[in-house]
């Protein structure tokens, strides 16, 4: 089994200047996390187990469905999981052995849509698992750029690198996004 826990992030200074070639200071917050597991399986398929809270497919009634939609939005984590897998494959297809089967299990306690990097935490955690599963060794810088590519290029979400960098490196990180630096 391959497992990764990625923590929420808080921008201490400079937020959101990462999208405008500025400088930021960010820290990981261990109160909340996204957890992803890849469990190797002999079936040769990729099976994503929808999270019963984040991506529920069954509701007690219409009121329950409406309540869950108000809490978690119209887009759960499944689109992040799909986009991460697709982008990873497009990027590393020559390093991915055909016929490898695994199950993906995920959950997150990061509050949604409050600027704590919940979506990028899921992406980074899944990427960590995929890198380990396929034994692909890349720098932390490349991992952060790939995570950015998943959301920016694959999903069309306009975002800077800050979330992906702090969640890839962990801890407390000063970042300079000057065009001449990155």
C-alpha positions as CSV (number, residue, x, y, z in Angstrom):
1,X,0.0,0.0,0.0
2,X,1.2,3.5,-0.8
3,X,-0.1,6.3,1.4
4,X,0.3,10.0,1.6
5,X,-0.9,12.7,4.0
6,X,-0.7,16.3,2.9
7,X,-1.7,19.2,5.2
8,X,-3.7,22.3,4.7
9,X,-1.7,25.5,4.1
10,X,-2.0,29.0,5.4
11,X,-0.4,32.0,3.6
12,X,1.3,34.1,6.3
13,X,2.5,36.9,4.0
14,X,2.2,37.8,0.4
15,X,-1.0,35.8,-0.4
16,X,-2.0,35.8,-3.3
17,X,1.1,37.4,-4.9
18,X,2.3,34.0,-6.1
19,X,0.0,34.5,-9.1
20,X,1.6,37.9,-9.8
21,X,5.3,37.1,-9.5
22,X,5.5,38.1,-5.9
23,X,6.9,36.6,-2.7
24,X,5.0,34.5,-0.1
25,X,5.6,32.9,3.2
26,X,3.4,29.9,3.9
27,X,3.1,27.1,6.4
28,X,1.5,23.7,6.6
29,X,-1.3,23.5,9.2
30,X,-1.5,20.0,10.7
31,X,-5.1,20.5,12.0
32,X,-6.4,19.3,8.6
33,X,-5.2,17.0,5.9
34,X,-5.9,15.2,2.7
35,X,-5.1,11.4,2.9
36,X,-4.8,9.3,-0.2
37,X,-3.9,5.6,-0.5
38,X,-3.1,3.4,-3.5
39,X,-3.7,-0.2,-2.8
40,X,-2.1,-2.5,-5.4
41,X,-4.6,-5.0,-6.9
42,X,-4.2,-8.0,-9.2
43,X,-7.4,-7.1,-11.1
44,X,-5.3,-4.9,-13.5
45,X,-7.8,-2.0,-13.4
46,X,-7.8,1.4,-11.7
47,X,-10.7,1.6,-9.3
48,X,-11.5,4.8,-7.5
49,X,-13.5,4.3,-4.4
50,X,-15.8,7.4,-4.1
51,X,-15.5,9.0,-0.7
52,X,-18.9,8.6,1.0
53,X,-18.9,12.2,2.3
54,X,-17.1,14.2,-0.4
55,X,-18.4,12.3,-3.4
56,X,-21.6,10.6,-2.1
57,X,-23.7,8.8,-4.7
58,X,-26.5,7.9,-2.3
59,X,-28.6,10.2,-0.2
60,X,-31.3,9.6,2.5
61,X,-33.7,12.0,0.6
62,X,-33.7,15.1,-1.5
63,X,-33.1,17.3,1.5
64,X,-30.0,15.3,2.4
65,X,-28.7,15.7,-1.2
66,X,-29.3,19.5,-1.1
67,X,-27.6,19.8,2.3
68,X,-24.5,17.8,1.1
69,X,-24.4,20.0,-2.1
70,X,-24.5,23.2,0.0
71,X,-21.7,21.8,2.2
72,X,-19.4,20.3,-0.4
73,X,-20.4,22.0,-3.6
74,X,-21.2,20.5,-7.0
75,X,-17.7,19.3,-7.6
76,X,-16.3,16.8,-5.1
77,X,-12.8,15.3,-5.2
78,X,-13.5,12.9,-8.0
79,X,-12.6,15.4,-10.7
80,X,-9.3,16.1,-8.9
81,X,-8.6,12.4,-8.7
82,X,-9.4,11.9,-12.4
83,X,-7.4,14.9,-13.5
84,X,-4.4,13.9,-11.4
85,X,-4.3,10.4,-12.9
86,X,-4.8,11.7,-16.4
87,X,-2.1,14.4,-16.1
88,X,0.3,12.0,-14.5
89,X,-0.2,9.5,-17.2
90,X,0.3,12.1,-20.0
91,X,3.4,13.3,-18.3
92,X,5.0,10.0,-17.4
93,X,3.4,7.5,-19.9
94,X,6.8,5.9,-20.8
95,X,7.4,5.2,-17.1
96,X,4.0,3.7,-16.4
97,X,3.9,-0.1,-16.7
98,X,0.8,-1.3,-18.6
99,X,-1.6,-3.5,-16.7
100,X,-0.8,-2.2,-13.2
101,X,-4.0,-2.4,-11.2
102,X,-4.8,-0.5,-8.0
103,X,-7.5,1.0,-5.9
104,X,-7.5,4.7,-4.9
105,X,-9.0,5.6,-1.6
106,X,-9.1,9.2,-0.4
107,X,-10.5,11.5,2.3
108,X,-10.0,15.1,3.4
109,X,-10.7,17.0,6.6
110,X,-9.6,20.3,5.0
111,X,-12.5,22.8,5.1
112,X,-13.7,23.6,1.5
113,X,-13.4,27.0,-0.2
114,X,-11.7,28.9,2.6
115,X,-8.2,29.2,1.2
116,X,-6.5,26.3,3.0
117,X,-5.4,24.5,-0.2
118,X,-7.8,21.6,0.1
119,X,-7.9,20.7,-3.6
120,X,-4.2,21.0,-4.1
121,X,-3.6,18.8,-1.0
122,X,-5.6,16.0,-2.6
123,X,-3.7,16.4,-5.9
124,X,-0.3,16.4,-4.1
125,X,-1.2,13.4,-1.9
126,X,-2.3,11.4,-4.9
127,X,0.8,12.4,-6.9
128,X,3.0,11.3,-4.0
129,X,1.3,7.9,-4.1
130,X,1.6,7.6,-7.9
131,X,5.3,8.5,-7.8
132,X,5.9,5.8,-5.2
133,X,3.7,3.2,-6.8
134,X,5.4,3.6,-10.2
135,X,8.8,4.2,-8.6
136,X,9.3,7.5,-10.4
137,X,11.9,9.7,-8.7
138,X,11.6,13.4,-9.5
139,X,12.6,16.5,-7.6
140,X,10.2,18.3,-5.2
141,X,10.2,21.2,-7.6
142,X,9.0,19.1,-10.4
143,X,6.3,17.5,-8.2
144,X,5.0,21.0,-7.3
145,X,4.9,22.0,-11.0
146,X,3.1,18.8,-12.0
147,X,0.5,19.5,-9.2
148,X,0.1,23.0,-10.6
149,X,-0.3,21.6,-14.1
150,X,-3.1,19.2,-12.9
151,X,-5.2,22.1,-11.7
152,X,-4.2,24.8,-14.1
153,X,-3.8,22.9,-17.4
154,X,-6.0,19.8,-16.9
155,X,-8.8,21.5,-15.0
156,X,-8.5,25.1,-16.1
157,X,-8.3,26.4,-12.6
158,X,-6.4,29.7,-12.4
159,X,-3.9,29.4,-9.5
160,X,-0.4,30.2,-8.5
161,X,2.2,27.8,-7.3
162,X,2.1,28.7,-3.6
163,X,-0.3,25.9,-2.4
164,X,1.5,23.2,-4.4
165,X,5.0,24.3,-3.3
166,X,4.2,24.4,0.5
167,X,2.3,21.2,0.3
168,X,5.0,19.4,-1.6
169,X,7.9,20.7,0.6
170,X,6.0,20.9,3.9
171,X,6.8,23.0,7.0
172,X,7.4,26.7,6.6
173,X,8.6,28.0,3.2
174,X,9.5,31.4,1.9
175,X,8.8,31.5,-1.9
176,X,10.0,34.0,-4.5
177,X,7.9,33.8,-7.7
178,X,9.9,36.4,-9.6
179,X,9.9,35.5,-13.3
180,X,13.7,35.4,-13.3
181,X,13.8,33.0,-10.3
182,X,11.2,30.4,-11.3
